[in-house]
Amino acid sequence: MPADVPRCPKCNHRMELGYVADVVRYSALQSSWTPGKPERRLFLGGIKWHRRERIPIVSYRCANCGFLESYALPLLTMKPYRIP
């Protein structure tokens, strides 16, 4: 494991890199952070968002206590995948 792997602030065990998936119908996408306040879309429902302004969210999880720590880091993008 690389030396820069973060340690859990709760129990001091190593944390593993992952992401929180947004599941919609038959596919899953990586969650993302978008600047500003969310605005409702009246016609289709949900919220308005701008694809170019979003930053993927990655999370670190402690395998010992389950603590999650999330970051919006553009360099750690994970590709979406389909649920079988």
Residue frames relative to the residue before (quaternion, step in Angstrom):
aa qw qx qy qz dx dy dz
M 1.0000 0.0000 0.0000 0.0000 0.00 0.00 0.00
P 0.5276 -0.6424 0.4408 0.3387 3.62 -0.96 0.76
A 0.5922 -0.6018 0.4136 0.3408 3.54 -1.20 0.59
D 0.6865 0.5031 -0.2872 0.4395 3.62 1.14 -0.53
V 0.3615 0.7148 -0.5123 0.3098 3.61 1.23 0.34
P 0.4257 -0.7318 0.4631 0.2624 3.62 -0.69 1.03
R 0.3511 -0.6972 0.5864 0.2162 3.52 -1.30 0.49
C 0.5633 -0.6151 0.4406 0.3319 3.55 -1.09 0.73
P 0.4003 -0.7262 0.5007 0.2484 3.62 -0.80 0.94
K 0.6434 0.5323 -0.3207 0.4471 3.62 1.23 -0.31
C 0.8408 0.1015 -0.0102 0.5316 3.61 0.83 -0.99
N 0.4561 -0.7387 0.3936 0.3024 3.61 1.35 0.05
H 0.4538 0.6432 -0.4873 0.3780 3.63 1.13 0.49
R 0.6158 -0.5436 0.4119 0.3946 3.58 -1.26 0.32
M 0.2854 -0.7472 0.5788 0.1588 3.53 -1.18 0.69
E 0.2999 -0.7521 0.5603 0.1746 3.57 -1.19 0.59
L 0.4985 -0.6653 0.4836 0.2740 3.55 -1.13 0.81
G 0.1821 0.7636 -0.6056 0.1302 3.56 -1.07 0.79
Y 0.2948 -0.7356 0.5684 0.2213 3.58 -1.20 -0.45
V 0.4219 -0.6533 0.5608 0.2842 3.54 -1.32 0.33
A 0.2670 -0.7918 0.5332 0.1324 3.57 -0.66 1.11
D 0.2599 -0.7019 0.6397 0.1749 3.54 -1.14 0.77
V 0.1497 -0.8128 0.5606 0.0526 3.57 -0.45 1.23
V 0.0324 0.7799 -0.6201 0.0781 3.55 -0.79 1.14
R 0.8271 -0.0951 -0.0108 0.5539 3.55 -0.56 1.24
Y 0.8102 -0.2549 0.1940 0.4909 3.61 -0.55 -1.14
S 0.6983 0.4170 -0.2939 0.5020 3.60 1.13 0.40
A 0.2491 -0.7433 0.6009 0.1563 3.54 -1.29 0.36
L 0.1187 -0.7861 0.6051 0.0420 3.56 -1.01 0.87
Q 0.5239 -0.6103 0.4863 0.3414 3.54 -1.21 0.49
S 0.4870 -0.6580 0.4878 0.3030 3.59 -0.90 0.91
S 0.0976 -0.8007 0.5891 0.0489 3.56 -1.16 0.57
W 0.3968 -0.6821 0.5689 0.2316 3.53 -1.32 0.52
T 0.0703 -0.7842 0.6164 0.0139 3.57 -1.01 0.89
P 0.4558 -0.7016 0.4671 0.2860 3.62 -0.84 0.89
G 0.7344 0.4289 -0.3122 0.4234 3.58 -1.24 0.50
K 0.6113 -0.5329 0.4391 0.3867 3.52 -1.39 -0.06
P 0.5010 -0.6396 0.4751 0.3379 3.60 -1.05 0.65
E 0.1672 -0.7662 0.6142 0.0885 3.56 -1.08 0.81
R 0.4454 -0.7033 0.4909 0.2570 3.57 -0.89 0.96
R 0.2956 -0.6933 0.6241 0.2059 3.53 -1.20 0.69
L 0.3637 -0.7767 0.4742 0.1991 3.57 -0.57 1.14
F 0.7208 0.4754 -0.2688 0.4268 3.59 0.81 -0.96
L 0.8138 0.2648 -0.1237 0.5023 3.60 0.70 -1.05
G 0.4826 -0.6500 0.4469 0.3807 3.59 1.23 -0.24
G 0.6651 0.4867 -0.3708 0.4282 3.56 -1.28 0.07
I 0.5287 -0.6044 0.4770 0.3572 3.56 -1.18 -0.59
K 0.5180 -0.5991 0.5064 0.3410 3.54 -1.29 0.42
W 0.0825 0.7798 -0.6197 0.0315 3.57 -1.09 0.65
H 0.3148 -0.7413 0.5704 0.1613 3.51 -1.26 0.57
R 0.4619 -0.7328 0.4367 0.2428 3.55 -0.48 1.26
R 0.6941 0.5012 -0.2908 0.4271 3.61 0.89 -0.86
E 0.6995 0.4758 -0.2694 0.4601 3.61 1.15 -0.51
R 0.5794 0.6216 -0.3828 0.3625 3.61 1.16 -0.21
I 0.1839 -0.7517 0.6259 0.0963 3.53 -1.22 0.66
P 0.4590 -0.6990 0.4678 0.2860 3.63 -0.69 1.00
I 0.3166 -0.7314 0.5767 0.1796 3.56 -1.11 0.78
V 0.0795 -0.7586 0.6452 0.0441 3.56 -0.95 0.95
S 0.1917 -0.7865 0.5797 0.0931 3.55 -1.14 0.62
Y 0.2329 -0.7059 0.6449 0.1778 3.49 -1.31 0.47
R 0.1271 -0.7966 0.5901 0.0310 3.55 -0.96 0.95
C 0.3513 -0.7071 0.5752 0.2137 3.52 -1.01 0.88
A 0.3750 -0.7424 0.5138 0.2105 3.58 -0.69 1.09
N 0.6364 0.5462 -0.3253 0.4368 3.59 1.19 -0.45
C 0.8401 0.1461 -0.0495 0.5200 3.63 0.67 -1.07
G 0.5136 -0.6855 0.3965 0.3305 3.62 1.25 -0.13
F 0.3874 0.7302 -0.4819 0.2906 3.61 1.23 0.07
L 0.1759 -0.7787 0.5957 0.0879 3.59 -1.00 0.90
E 0.0422 -0.7606 0.6477 0.0140 3.54 -1.12 0.80
S 0.1206 -0.8361 0.5349 0.0178 3.60 -0.59 1.15
Y 0.0970 -0.7810 0.6166 0.0184 3.53 -1.20 0.75
A 0.2939 -0.7063 0.6123 0.1997 3.55 -1.20 0.62
L 0.1477 0.8039 -0.5469 0.1814 3.54 0.02 1.37
P 0.3695 -0.7686 0.4728 0.2220 3.62 -0.39 1.16
L 0.6543 0.5420 -0.3227 0.4171 3.62 1.09 -0.50
L 0.7135 0.4285 -0.2498 0.4949 3.61 1.21 -0.33
T 0.1636 0.8154 -0.5342 0.1518 3.59 0.88 0.92
M 0.1322 -0.7558 0.6362 0.0814 3.55 -1.03 0.85
K 0.4802 -0.6928 0.4631 0.2737 3.56 -0.95 0.89
P 0.5118 -0.6284 0.4790 0.3373 3.62 -1.09 0.66
Y 0.1302 -0.7792 0.6073 0.0837 3.56 -1.21 0.45
R 0.4508 -0.6684 0.5211 0.2801 3.54 -1.27 0.34
I 0.4076 -0.6750 0.5561 0.2625 3.56 -1.11 0.74
P 0.4442 -0.7118 0.4671 0.2790 3.61 -0.76 0.95
